[in-house]
Amino acid sequence: MLDSKLTQLRRLLEGFDSCLVAYSGGVDSVFLAYVAHLALPGRALAAIADSPSLPRRELQEALEIAAKFGFPVRVVQTEEFANTAYLANPVNRCYFCKHELFTELTPLARELGFKVIAYGENASDVGDFRPGAKAAEEFQVRAPLKEVGLTKADIRALSARFGLPTTDKPQMACLSSRIPHGEAVTETKLLMIETAENLLRDLGFFDVRVRHHEITSPMNPASTQPPTTSAAPALRAALARVEIGAAEMQRLLDPAVAARVTEGLKQAGYLYVTMDLQGYRRGGANDLTAKPVLG
């Protein structure tokens, strides 16, 4: 069955004649870019969107993978941070991000003569709340992995067969997904999140999310008593809610590790550092919204 799906994928890509692949360095897009390169030698290009929502390490790793496996890649600067609708962080924030991406890729494909734009949605994504898929539909972007029925498990298995380093890579949604919907996305917040998650990964943690929460307090910083009037200025601070894999929780509770994490995240700008006892889960930033989200 797996070989049959792979054969179908190669034939589908060959039928495109040429293809521009929306590339992120994640499990799905690395696999798609690599197979497109094999199926369409000299007629496939990976394009990675660069913006403040992409961690610098992810960009570097994505470029290194492309270089190692010989498929061409181009970095495209996207401007979703110029869009107030994106910065407002609504539940369909991903729509605005993908819309901006495909707005940039469409003229690039036309300029370079690529007949099809493709991205890495797969068969496991069917039924999920995926606002980005709406943007893909509007721009007639193809989803070859989904079209041939390849699931996330299939893609990991085939990635292992090809020796791709993303075989066991955890899912990596953009940094903006760490901020609850309705709280504004800013570059300052994303830098704090990126710094915090880098620290945890440097300490050896695998499944990592640092959820960023704003805290507003009317307390006067010069007093331990609540203000007597409603006119007192509100103070804004940030709380880091650390989500890690269930198997890794005990290690984070080690006093020495916890102290190191706390110190590092406070240096990154967080006033409070907490661990979520439910562990890592997709969409964990938005527990209060009671809406289906990705994370």
Backbone as numpy.savetxt, mean C-alpha at the origin, in Angstrom:
# Nx Ny Nz CAx CAy CAz Cx Cy Cz
-3.85 -27.46 -12.71 -4.68 -26.25 -12.71 -3.81 -24.99 -12.71
-2.76 -24.98 -11.89 -1.89 -23.82 -11.81 -1.17 -23.59 -13.14
-0.67 -24.67 -13.73 0.00 -24.54 -15.03 -0.96 -24.04 -16.10
-2.20 -24.50 -16.04 -3.20 -24.07 -17.01 -3.47 -22.57 -16.90
-3.57 -22.08 -15.66 -3.80 -20.65 -15.45 -2.61 -19.83 -15.95
-1.40 -20.32 -15.70 -0.22 -19.61 -16.16 -0.19 -19.56 -17.69
-0.53 -20.67 -18.32 -0.58 -20.70 -19.79 -1.62 -19.71 -20.31
-2.78 -19.68 -19.66 -3.82 -18.73 -20.06 -3.34 -17.29 -19.91
-2.63 -17.03 -18.83 -2.12 -15.67 -18.60 -1.15 -15.27 -19.69
-0.22 -16.15 -20.02 0.75 -15.82 -21.06 0.07 -15.59 -22.40
-0.90 -16.40 -22.72 -1.61 -16.23 -23.99 -2.40 -14.93 -24.00
-3.02 -14.60 -22.87 -3.76 -13.35 -22.79 -2.84 -12.15 -23.00
-1.68 -12.17 -22.34 -0.72 -11.09 -22.47 -0.18 -11.01 -23.90
0.11 -12.14 -24.48 0.58 -12.15 -25.86 -0.45 -11.53 -26.80
-1.72 -11.75 -26.48 -2.79 -11.18 -27.29 -2.90 -9.67 -27.18
-2.34 -9.12 -26.11 -2.34 -7.66 -25.96 -1.41 -7.00 -26.98
-0.43 -7.72 -27.46 0.61 -7.24 -28.39 1.65 -6.39 -27.68
1.23 -5.51 -26.80 2.15 -4.71 -25.99 1.41 -4.27 -24.74
2.15 -4.01 -23.65 1.47 -3.78 -22.37 2.28 -2.88 -21.44
1.60 -1.92 -20.86 2.16 -1.08 -19.80 1.56 -1.56 -18.49
2.40 -2.02 -17.56 1.94 -2.62 -16.30 2.07 -1.60 -15.17
0.97 -1.34 -14.49 1.01 -0.52 -13.27 1.72 -1.35 -12.19
2.85 -0.87 -11.74 3.78 -1.64 -10.92 3.93 -0.98 -9.56
3.94 -1.79 -8.49 4.09 -1.23 -7.16 5.21 -1.89 -6.37
5.68 -3.05 -6.83 6.66 -3.80 -6.06 6.03 -4.81 -5.13
4.70 -4.90 -5.15 4.01 -5.89 -4.33 3.95 -7.24 -5.01
3.38 -8.21 -4.32 3.34 -9.59 -4.82 2.71 -9.67 -6.21
1.55 -9.07 -6.37 0.81 -9.21 -7.62 1.47 -8.47 -8.78
1.87 -7.23 -8.55 2.40 -6.45 -9.67 3.79 -6.92 -10.10
4.59 -7.42 -9.17 5.89 -7.99 -9.54 5.68 -9.21 -10.43
4.77 -10.08 -10.02 4.49 -11.28 -10.81 3.97 -10.90 -12.19
3.02 -9.97 -12.25 2.45 -9.57 -13.53 3.50 -8.93 -14.43
4.32 -8.06 -13.88 5.35 -7.39 -14.68 6.35 -8.40 -15.22
6.70 -9.39 -14.38 7.69 -10.39 -14.81 7.12 -11.28 -15.93
5.89 -11.76 -15.76 5.30 -12.62 -16.79 5.04 -11.83 -18.06
4.66 -10.57 -17.95 4.47 -9.73 -19.15 5.79 -9.58 -19.90
6.87 -9.44 -19.14 8.20 -9.34 -19.75 8.55 -10.62 -20.51
8.19 -11.78 -19.94 8.46 -13.05 -20.61 7.57 -13.24 -21.84
6.31 -12.84 -21.72 5.35 -13.06 -22.81 5.51 -12.03 -23.93
5.98 -10.84 -23.58 6.08 -9.74 -24.55 7.48 -9.14 -24.50
8.50 -9.88 -24.85 9.87 -9.35 -24.77 10.03 -8.08 -25.61
10.48 -7.02 -24.93 10.68 -5.75 -25.63 9.41 -4.98 -25.86
8.26 -5.53 -25.44 6.98 -4.85 -25.68 6.16 -4.70 -24.40
6.85 -4.75 -23.27 6.19 -4.56 -21.97 7.04 -3.62 -21.12
6.37 -2.79 -20.37 7.06 -1.83 -19.49 6.30 -1.74 -18.18
7.03 -1.79 -17.07 6.43 -1.58 -15.75 6.57 -0.09 -15.40
5.51 0.48 -14.86 5.53 1.89 -14.47 5.11 2.00 -13.01
5.98 2.55 -12.17 5.69 2.66 -10.74 5.40 4.11 -10.39
4.29 4.32 -9.69 3.89 5.67 -9.28 4.62 6.06 -8.01
5.26 7.22 -8.05 5.98 7.71 -6.89 5.26 8.92 -6.32
4.99 8.87 -5.01 4.36 9.97 -4.30 4.67 9.78 -2.82
4.29 10.74 -1.96 4.59 10.59 -0.53 3.94 9.37 0.13
2.95 8.76 -0.52 2.30 7.59 0.07 3.07 6.30 -0.16
4.13 6.36 -0.96 4.95 5.17 -1.23 6.21 5.23 -0.37
6.42 4.25 0.52 7.65 4.26 1.34 8.89 4.21 0.45
9.94 4.93 0.88 11.18 4.98 0.09 11.78 3.58 -0.07
11.69 2.77 0.95 12.23 1.42 0.86 11.48 0.60 -0.18
10.16 0.78 -0.24 9.37 0.04 -1.22 9.76 0.42 -2.65
9.98 1.71 -2.86 10.40 2.17 -4.19 11.74 1.56 -4.56
12.69 1.62 -3.63 14.02 1.08 -3.91 13.97 -0.42 -4.17
13.21 -1.15 -3.35 13.11 -2.59 -3.54 12.46 -2.93 -4.88
11.44 -2.17 -5.26 10.76 -2.42 -6.53 11.70 -2.23 -7.70
12.53 -1.20 -7.63 13.49 -0.95 -8.70 14.57 -2.03 -8.74
15.00 -2.48 -7.56 16.02 -3.53 -7.50 15.50 -4.85 -8.06
14.23 -5.17 -7.78 13.65 -6.41 -8.32 13.60 -6.34 -9.85
13.16 -5.21 -10.37 13.09 -5.05 -11.83 14.47 -5.23 -12.45
15.48 -4.64 -11.83 16.84 -4.74 -12.37 17.34 -6.19 -12.30
17.06 -6.88 -11.20 17.54 -8.25 -11.03 16.89 -9.20 -12.03
15.61 -9.00 -12.31 14.89 -9.93 -13.19 14.75 -9.41 -14.62
15.38 -8.29 -14.89 15.55 -7.86 -16.26 14.35 -7.26 -16.95
13.36 -6.82 -16.18 12.24 -6.16 -16.88 12.34 -4.65 -16.70
12.07 -3.90 -17.76 12.23 -2.45 -17.71 11.18 -1.79 -16.84
11.55 -0.71 -16.18 10.61 0.00 -15.30 10.84 1.50 -15.43
9.78 2.23 -15.30 9.85 3.69 -15.33 9.13 4.24 -14.09
9.74 5.24 -13.47 9.12 5.90 -12.32 8.28 7.07 -12.82
7.03 7.11 -12.41 6.10 8.15 -12.82 5.67 8.93 -11.58
5.83 10.23 -11.61 5.41 11.07 -10.49 3.91 11.33 -10.58
3.19 10.98 -9.53 1.74 11.22 -9.51 1.42 12.35 -8.53
0.28 12.99 -8.74 -0.04 14.22 -8.01 -1.34 14.09 -7.20
-1.59 12.94 -6.60 -2.81 12.82 -5.82 -2.83 13.78 -4.63
-1.65 14.22 -4.18 -1.60 15.14 -3.04 -2.00 16.56 -3.43
-2.24 16.79 -4.69 -2.79 18.07 -5.15 -4.32 18.02 -5.20
-4.88 16.85 -4.89 -6.33 16.65 -4.97 -6.93 16.71 -3.58
-7.74 17.72 -3.30 -8.32 17.88 -1.96 -9.24 16.72 -1.61
-9.84 16.08 -2.61 -10.71 14.93 -2.34 -9.89 13.77 -1.79
-8.70 13.57 -2.30 -7.82 12.51 -1.79 -7.37 12.86 -0.37
-6.93 14.10 -0.16 -6.41 14.50 1.15 -7.47 14.44 2.24
-8.74 14.60 1.86 -9.82 14.52 2.85 -10.01 13.10 3.37
-9.44 12.11 2.67 -9.41 10.72 3.12 -10.80 10.11 3.30
-11.64 10.20 2.25 -12.95 9.55 2.34 -12.81 8.04 2.22
-13.90 7.33 2.39 -13.86 5.87 2.35 -13.42 5.36 0.98
-13.63 6.16 -0.07 -13.20 5.77 -1.42 -11.92 6.48 -1.84
-11.05 6.77 -0.87 -9.79 7.45 -1.16 -9.01 6.75 -2.28
-9.01 5.43 -2.28 -8.24 4.68 -3.29 -8.70 4.99 -4.71
-9.95 5.38 -4.86 -10.44 5.74 -6.19 -9.64 6.92 -6.74
-9.43 7.94 -5.91 -8.74 9.14 -6.36 -7.27 8.85 -6.65
-6.69 7.94 -5.88 -5.30 7.56 -6.11 -5.15 6.83 -7.44
-6.01 5.83 -7.69 -5.94 5.07 -8.94 -6.33 5.95 -10.12
-7.27 6.85 -9.92 -7.67 7.74 -11.01 -6.48 8.60 -11.44
-5.73 9.10 -10.47 -4.54 9.89 -10.77 -3.49 9.04 -11.47
-3.30 7.80 -10.99 -2.33 6.91 -11.61 -2.67 6.67 -13.08
-3.92 6.32 -13.36 -4.29 6.00 -14.74 -4.36 7.26 -15.61
-4.57 8.40 -14.98 -4.50 9.66 -15.72 -3.09 9.89 -16.23
-2.10 9.49 -15.45 -0.71 9.63 -15.86 -0.29 8.54 -16.84
-0.79 7.32 -16.63 -0.34 6.20 -17.47 -0.97 6.21 -18.86
-2.17 6.74 -18.98 -2.85 6.72 -20.28 -2.07 7.47 -21.36
-1.65 8.72 -21.12 -0.85 9.38 -22.17 0.53 8.76 -22.35
1.10 8.19 -21.27 2.39 7.53 -21.40 2.28 6.32 -22.32
1.23 5.53 -22.14 1.01 4.37 -23.00 0.83 4.80 -24.44
0.08 5.87 -24.64 -0.15 6.37 -26.00 1.16 6.84 -26.62
1.95 7.56 -25.84 3.22 8.11 -26.34 4.20 7.00 -26.73
4.24 5.94 -25.93 5.21 4.87 -26.16 4.67 3.73 -27.01
3.40 3.82 -27.38 2.83 2.83 -28.27 2.38 1.54 -27.61
2.08 1.58 -26.31 1.57 0.39 -25.63 0.05 0.34 -25.80
-0.44 -0.81 -26.27 -1.85 -0.91 -26.61 -2.76 -1.14 -25.40
-2.20 -1.74 -24.34 -3.00 -2.09 -23.17 -2.30 -1.63 -21.90
-3.09 -1.13 -20.95 -2.60 -0.86 -19.59 -3.20 -1.94 -18.69
-2.37 -2.54 -17.85 -2.83 -3.61 -16.96 -2.39 -3.33 -15.53
-3.15 -3.87 -14.58 -2.75 -3.74 -13.17 -3.01 -5.06 -12.46
-2.58 -5.13 -11.18 -2.46 -6.42 -10.51 -3.64 -6.92 -9.71
-4.84 -6.47 -9.97 -5.99 -7.04 -9.27 -6.08 -8.53 -9.60
-6.38 -9.36 -8.60 -6.42 -10.80 -8.82 -7.78 -11.38 -8.41
-7.95 -12.68 -8.62 -9.25 -13.30 -8.39 -9.65 -13.30 -6.92
-8.70 -13.20 -6.01 -9.02 -13.14 -4.58 -9.65 -11.81 -4.20
-9.49 -10.80 -5.05 -10.02 -9.48 -4.76 -11.51 -9.36 -5.08
-12.05 -10.32 -5.80 -13.46 -10.26 -6.18 -14.32 -10.25 -4.92
-15.25 -9.30 -4.86 -16.13 -9.20 -3.70 -15.64 -8.22 -2.65
-14.34 -7.86 -2.68 -13.83 -6.85 -1.76 -14.34 -5.46 -2.17
-14.35 -4.56 -1.22 -14.64 -3.15 -1.51 -13.37 -2.54 -2.07
-13.34 -2.30 -3.38 -12.13 -1.83 -4.05 -12.46 -0.63 -4.93
-12.45 0.58 -4.36 -12.77 1.76 -5.14 -11.83 1.97 -6.32
-10.58 1.50 -6.18 -9.62 1.64 -7.27 -10.06 0.90 -8.51
-10.82 -0.18 -8.33 -11.29 -0.95 -9.49 -12.26 -0.12 -10.34
-12.99 0.78 -9.72 -13.89 1.67 -10.46 -13.09 2.58 -11.39
-11.98 3.10 -10.89 -11.12 3.94 -11.73 -10.54 3.12 -12.88
-10.13 1.89 -12.59 -9.58 1.03 -13.64 -10.62 0.79 -14.73
-11.85 0.57 -14.32 -12.92 0.36 -15.30 -13.12 1.60 -16.16
-13.08 2.77 -15.54 -13.29 4.02 -16.28 -12.21 4.24 -17.33
-10.99 3.79 -17.04 -9.89 3.97 -17.97 -9.65 2.73 -18.85
-10.51 1.74 -18.72 -10.41 0.50 -19.49 -9.07 -0.21 -19.25
-8.64 -0.19 -17.99 -7.41 -0.88 -17.60 -7.74 -2.34 -17.34
-6.93 -3.22 -17.86 -7.18 -4.66 -17.75 -6.60 -5.23 -16.45
-7.20 -6.32 -16.00 -6.73 -7.04 -14.81 -6.48 -8.49 -15.21
-5.36 -8.78 -15.87 -5.11 -10.13 -16.42 -5.13 -11.23 -15.37
-4.59 -10.97 -14.19 -4.55 -12.00 -13.15 -5.97 -12.42 -12.76
-6.84 -11.45 -12.61 -8.22 -11.76 -12.27 -8.93 -12.44 -13.44
-8.63 -11.99 -14.64 -9.31 -12.52 -15.82 -9.05 -14.01 -16.04
-7.88 -14.49 -15.64 -7.60 -15.93 -15.82 -7.82 -16.71 -14.52
-8.34 -16.05 -13.50 -8.69 -16.75 -12.26 -7.56 -17.01 -11.30
-6.46 -16.27 -11.40 -5.34 -16.47 -10.48 -5.64 -15.81 -9.13
-5.58 -16.61 -8.08 -5.79 -16.11 -6.73 -4.46 -15.65 -6.12
-4.54 -15.04 -4.96 -3.32 -14.62 -4.27 -2.43 -15.82 -3.96
-3.03 -16.92 -3.53 -2.25 -18.13 -3.25 -1.59 -18.66 -4.51
-2.31 -18.63 -5.63 -1.73 -19.06 -6.91 -0.52 -18.21 -7.27
-0.67 -16.91 -7.08 0.39 -15.97 -7.48 1.62 -16.18 -6.60
1.42 -16.42 -5.32 2.57 -16.69 -4.45 3.26 -17.99 -4.86
2.48 -19.01 -5.19 3.06 -20.29 -5.59 3.86 -20.15 -6.89
3.32 -19.44 -7.86 4.03 -19.25 -9.12 5.23 -18.32 -8.95
5.12 -17.35 -8.06 6.25 -16.47 -7.78 7.42 -17.27 -7.21
7.10 -18.25 -6.35 8.15 -19.12 -5.80 8.79 -19.93 -6.91
8.00 -20.40 -7.84 8.53 -21.17 -8.96 9.52 -20.34 -9.77
9.22 -19.06 -9.96 10.09 -18.19 -10.74 11.24 -17.60 -9.92
11.24 -17.86 -8.62 12.29 -17.33 -7.77 12.13 -15.87 -7.44
10.92 -15.35 -7.55 10.69 -13.94 -7.25 10.76 -13.70 -5.74
11.43 -12.64 -5.30 11.62 -12.42 -3.86 10.36 -11.98 -3.13
9.30 -11.70 -3.87 8.04 -11.27 -3.25 7.14 -12.43 -2.86
7.61 -13.66 -3.05 6.80 -14.85 -2.77 6.11 -14.78 -1.41
6.86 -14.44 -0.37 6.32 -14.41 0.99 6.16 -12.98 1.52
6.19 -12.02 0.62 6.10 -10.63 1.07 4.71 -10.34 1.64
4.64 -9.68 2.79 3.33 -9.34 3.34 2.64 -8.30 2.46
1.32 -8.21 2.58 0.59 -7.21 1.81 1.01 -5.82 2.26
1.14 -4.93 1.29 1.66 -3.59 1.57 0.77 -2.53 0.93
-0.31 -2.18 1.61 -1.12 -1.07 1.14 -0.34 0.23 1.33
-0.76 1.30 0.65 -0.03 2.56 0.73 -0.09 3.13 2.14
0.82 4.04 2.44 0.91 4.61 3.79 -0.37 5.33 4.21
-1.09 5.90 3.26 -2.32 6.62 3.61 -3.36 5.71 4.24
-3.27 4.41 3.98 -4.24 3.47 4.54 -4.10 3.33 6.05
-3.05 3.88 6.63 -2.84 3.79 8.09 -3.63 4.87 8.84
-4.22 5.79 8.08 -4.95 6.91 8.69 -6.44 6.65 8.56
-7.21 6.69 9.64 -8.65 6.40 9.55 -9.36 7.35 8.58
-10.31 6.81 7.85 -11.08 7.64 6.93 -11.70 8.80 7.68
-11.65 9.96 7.06 -12.18 11.17 7.68 -11.12 12.01 8.35
-9.97 11.41 8.70 -8.84 12.18 9.20 -7.95 12.53 8.01
-7.56 13.77 7.92 -6.84 14.26 6.74 -5.51 13.53 6.54
-5.18 13.29 5.29 -3.87 12.74 4.92 -2.91 13.91 4.74
-1.75 13.84 5.39 -0.71 14.87 5.21 0.64 14.18 5.05
1.56 14.86 4.42 2.90 14.30 4.24 3.60 14.10 5.58
3.34 14.99 6.53 3.95 14.86 7.86 3.53 13.55 8.53
2.24 13.26 8.46 1.74 12.01 9.06 2.36 10.80 8.37
2.44 10.84 7.06 2.98 9.68 6.33 4.45 9.45 6.66
5.20 10.52 6.85 6.60 10.38 7.22 6.73 9.76 8.61
5.85 10.15 9.53 5.86 9.55 10.87 5.55 8.06 10.79
4.55 7.71 10.00 4.17 6.30 9.85 5.31 5.50 9.24
5.89 6.04 8.17 6.98 5.35 7.49 8.17 5.12 8.43
8.53 6.14 9.19 9.64 6.02 10.14 9.35 4.96 11.19
8.11 4.96 11.69 7.72 4.00 12.73 7.74 2.57 12.20
7.21 2.36 11.00 7.17 1.00 10.46 8.57 0.52 10.08
9.41 1.42 9.62 10.80 1.04 9.34 11.49 0.54 10.60
11.26 1.22 11.70 11.86 0.81 12.97 11.43 -0.61 13.35
10.14 -0.87 13.25 9.64 -2.19 13.62 10.18 -3.28 12.69
10.27 -2.99 11.42 10.82 -3.99 10.49 12.31 -4.19 10.72
13.01 -3.13 11.08 14.43 -3.26 11.38 14.64 -4.12 12.63
13.65 -4.17 13.48 13.72 -5.01 14.68 13.30 -6.45 14.39
12.93 -6.72 13.13 12.62 -8.09 12.74 11.16 -8.45 12.69
10.27 -7.49 12.90 8.84 -7.79 12.83 8.40 -7.87 11.37
7.49 -8.79 11.08 7.13 -9.12 9.69 5.82 -8.45 9.27
4.71 -8.85 9.90 3.41 -8.24 9.61 3.27 -6.99 10.47
3.38 -5.84 9.85 3.46 -4.58 10.60 2.51 -3.54 10.01
1.75 -2.90 10.87 1.04 -1.68 10.53 1.14 -0.75 11.73
1.44 0.51 11.48 1.36 1.52 12.53 0.19 2.42 12.16
-0.91 2.27 12.89 -2.11 3.06 12.64 -1.98 4.41 13.33
-2.24 5.46 12.58 -2.03 6.82 13.06 -3.36 7.43 13.46
-3.47 7.83 14.73 -4.71 8.44 15.22 -4.42 9.81 15.81
-5.24 10.76 15.42 -5.15 12.10 16.01 -5.93 12.13 17.32
-5.37 12.84 18.28 -6.05 13.03 19.57 -6.17 14.52 19.80
-7.38 14.96 20.08 -7.60 16.38 20.36 -7.99 16.52 21.83
-7.27 17.38 22.53 -7.54 17.57 23.96 -7.67 19.06 24.25
-8.68 19.46 25.04 -8.82 20.87 25.40 -7.96 21.27 26.59
-7.12 20.35 27.07 -6.31 20.62 28.27 -5.30 21.72 28.02
-5.16 22.63 28.95 -4.14 23.66 28.89 -2.80 23.02 29.25
-1.77 23.14 28.41 -0.51 22.46 28.69 0.17 22.93 29.96
-0.20 24.11 30.46 0.44 24.65 31.67 -0.28 24.22 32.94
-1.36 23.47 32.76 -2.15 23.10 33.93 -2.56 21.64 33.84
-2.74 21.02 35.00 -3.23 19.64 35.02 -4.74 19.61 35.17
-5.37 20.78 35.24 -6.82 20.86 35.40 -7.48 21.19 34.07
-8.69 20.65 33.84 -9.40 20.98 32.61 -9.70 22.47 32.55
-9.81 23.04 31.36 -10.09 24.46 31.23 -11.49 24.79 31.76
-11.67 26.02 32.21 -12.96 26.44 32.77 -13.87 27.04 31.71
-13.34 27.32 30.52 -14.17 27.87 29.44 -13.97 27.04 28.19
-14.98 27.09 27.34 -14.92 26.34 26.09 -14.00 27.00 25.08
-13.50 28.19 25.40 -12.64 28.92 24.48 -11.18 28.47 24.55
-10.86 27.60 25.49 -9.47 27.16 25.63 -9.01 26.46 24.35
-7.78 26.70 23.93 -7.29 26.10 22.69 -7.17 24.59 22.80
-7.49 23.90 21.69 -7.36 22.44 21.66 -5.94 22.06 21.29
-5.44 21.02 21.93 -4.12 20.51 21.61 -4.28 19.29 20.72
-3.41 19.13 19.73 -3.48 17.98 18.84 -2.22 17.15 19.03
-2.42 15.88 19.22 -1.31 14.96 19.40 -1.61 13.72 18.57
-0.61 12.84 18.46 -0.78 11.63 17.67 -0.53 10.40 18.52
-1.37 9.39 18.29 -1.23 8.10 18.95 -0.89 7.07 17.88
0.11 6.24 18.16 0.47 5.14 17.27 -0.14 3.86 17.82
-0.97 3.20 17.01 -1.54 1.91 17.40 -0.84 0.84 16.56
0.03 0.11 17.20 0.87 -0.85 16.49 0.13 -2.16 16.33
0.01 -2.60 15.08 -0.55 -3.92 14.78 0.59 -4.79 14.25
0.75 -5.96 14.83 1.72 -6.93 14.33 1.06 -8.31 14.31
1.70 -9.24 13.64 1.16 -10.59 13.56 1.02 -11.22 14.93
0.00 -12.07 15.09 -0.29 -12.68 16.39 0.92 -13.43 16.95
1.68 -14.07 16.08 2.83 -14.85 16.55 3.97 -13.97 17.02
3.90 -12.68 16.70 4.99 -11.76 17.06 4.70 -10.93 18.30
3.47 -11.03 18.81 3.06 -10.17 19.92 3.91 -10.36 21.17
4.19 -11.61 21.51 4.93 -11.87 22.74 6.29 -11.17 22.72
6.91 -11.15 21.56 8.22 -10.50 21.47 8.11 -9.00 21.68
7.04 -8.39 21.15 6.88 -6.95 21.34 6.61 -6.60 22.80
6.06 -7.55 23.54 5.79 -7.32 24.96 7.03 -7.46 25.83
8.12 -7.96 25.27 9.37 -8.01 26.02 9.74 -6.59 26.44
10.02 -6.34 27.70 10.26 -4.98 28.18 11.34 -4.23 27.40
12.42 -4.90 27.05 13.50 -4.23 26.34 13.07 -3.84 24.93
12.36 -4.74 24.25 11.88 -4.44 22.90 10.83 -3.35 22.95
9.90 -3.46 23.90 8.85 -2.46 24.03 9.44 -1.07 24.29
10.47 -1.01 25.12 11.10 0.27 25.42 11.76 0.86 24.18
12.39 0.00 23.39 13.05 0.49 22.18 12.04 1.00 21.16
10.93 0.26 21.03 9.88 0.68 20.10 9.26 2.00 20.57
8.97 2.07 21.85 8.36 3.29 22.39 9.26 4.50 22.17
10.52 4.35 22.47 11.46 5.46 22.29 11.53 5.87 20.82
11.64 4.89 19.94 11.75 5.21 18.53 10.52 5.89 17.98
9.33 5.44 18.38 8.10 6.04 17.86 7.86 7.43 18.46
8.28 7.63 19.69 8.19 8.98 20.26 9.13 9.93 19.51
10.30 9.45 19.15 11.21 10.27 18.36 10.63 10.59 16.99
9.80 9.68 16.48 9.15 9.91 15.19 8.03 10.94 15.29
7.61 11.27 16.53 6.60 12.31 16.71 5.35 11.87 17.43
5.28 10.61 17.88 4.07 10.13 18.56 4.13 10.43 20.05
3.02 10.92 20.57 2.93 11.18 22.00 2.63 9.89 22.76
1.77 9.04 22.19 1.40 7.78 22.81 1.72 6.63 21.86
2.17 5.52 22.43 2.48 4.32 21.65 1.73 3.16 22.28
0.87 2.49 21.50 0.07 1.38 22.02 0.22 0.16 21.10
-0.10 -1.01 21.64 -0.15 -2.23 20.82 -1.59 -2.71 20.75
-2.07 -2.98 19.56 -3.42 -3.50 19.37 -3.42 -5.00 19.66
-4.18 -5.42 20.67 -4.19 -6.82 21.07 -4.91 -7.73 20.08
-5.60 -7.14 19.10 -6.22 -7.96 18.05 -5.20 -8.32 16.96
-4.06 -7.67 16.97 -3.03 -7.96 15.99 -3.31 -7.37 14.63
-2.41 -7.66 13.69 -2.54 -7.11 12.34 -3.78 -7.66 11.64
-4.49 -6.77 10.97 -5.64 -7.14 10.15 -5.85 -6.05 9.11
-6.36 -6.44 7.95 -6.60 -5.48 6.89 -7.69 -4.51 7.32
-7.46 -3.22 7.04 -8.46 -2.21 7.35 -8.53 -1.84 8.80
-7.53 -2.20 9.59 -7.57 -1.96 11.02 -7.61 -0.49 11.41
-7.23 0.40 10.50 -7.26 1.83 10.83 -8.69 2.33 10.96
-9.64 1.59 10.41 -10.99 2.12 10.27 -12.01 1.35 11.08
-11.62 0.79 12.20 -12.55 0.02 13.02 -13.77 0.86 13.43
-13.58 2.14 13.62 -14.67 2.99 14.10 -15.67 3.34 13.00
-15.31 3.12 11.75 -16.18 3.55 10.66 -17.26 2.52 10.35
-17.03 1.25 10.73 -17.98 0.17 10.47 -18.32 0.08 9.00
-17.33 0.33 8.15 -17.51 0.23 6.71 -16.45 -0.68 6.14
-16.74 -1.34 5.01 -15.73 -2.22 4.40 -14.62 -1.40 3.80
-13.39 -1.69 4.21 -12.25 -0.93 3.72 -11.09 -1.87 3.47
-10.10 -1.33 2.75 -8.85 -2.05 2.55 -7.77 -1.43 3.41
-6.76 -2.23 3.76 -5.65 -1.68 4.52 -4.40 -2.45 4.27
